[in-house]
Amino acid sequence: MSPVTIVVWDSVGNVMWGVRAWDEWGERMQAKLLSEDPDAVAHAPSLAQLLAGFDTEVIHVKSVEELDAVIARADFLITHKVAVPPAVMRKGTRLRLVQHLGLDYRGVPIDATRALGVPVAATPLVNYIAVAEHVWAFILNHLKQLAQQRVHMQQRGYGESWGMFPNLKMARDQTLGLLGFGEIARPIARVARAFELPVIYWDIVRFPALEAQYDVAYAPWDEIFQRSDILTVQLALNEQTHGIVGAREIGMLKPNALFINTARGKLVDQPALTAALRERRIGGAALDVFYDEPLPTGDLLHELHEDLSANVTLTPHAAWQSPWTWVRDSLEIWHNVLRVLRGEPVCFLVNPD
């Protein structure tokens, strides 16, 4: 009997990051995992441990051509951040499950999987949910001037100003712009609804069904910079998006606008952003990512971060939170594979209808 063939096509790596062997994590990551969970070794099993007892073959592909060569003998296809052509998918006549990492499964040709009678599962990315939470921490920190209030209290400087701290804003009075409407932007929009915050978005494609679901409105490229009181960048980095937010776009931001980037530093012209902050042409910035990482110690952004009047908040690429997000993401994928192998119900099935 031939082994169960599992084909993995992941342009980033998240599918496997959380199921590496313990000694492959490295000392720094091991220490982090153990500091947060003393039973980390048991709670972060490797792929070999998960699949023990099943005769499996895992094949990693890096292109459509490589996928096309093996999909006919695949029992499982696991994908992330890739687009499978319908013609290639239709060759997967042995497939028992197509598993996508992330709820944004636009790269899976649903019509082709439906024709094959193959179920599709899309598991949410815990990693991305953590980043969305970080964005909201940035937003509320800025609107409520928490850094400034902390210093005010530390200096006992309130006196007659008690209860009258300046420049505090209500979220519902702001317009939130989402540059990209993928799987990080969507939970950001979901939280915005709770704050009654108007939301506009730009993406390379429109999502009419999602506009209604998340109560967001599409805005053209220039308009999203011009209208947003808070603009958060949630784009993927590739050849087309490198430097996509340039001096021109930064120049269109409102004088009071907060610019947030938790995606990738190379999406933004960082010198142009730094100049706008230094010259107080925008209202502030909250950055978790930078063009060069780690951020050089002499970078002017550090000085702006230390000057409360600049309204700049920097964090050290920590929005993803912890390697435990990788573990949780990977385990849910592979647990779905195990559910099929054991004849159990699959979680996070997609309902294309």
Summary of the structure (lengths in Angstrom):
residues: 353
radius of gyration: 22.8
end to end distance: 36.4
largest distance: 82.1
contacts: 1075
relative contact order: 0.13
helix: 42%
strand: 15%
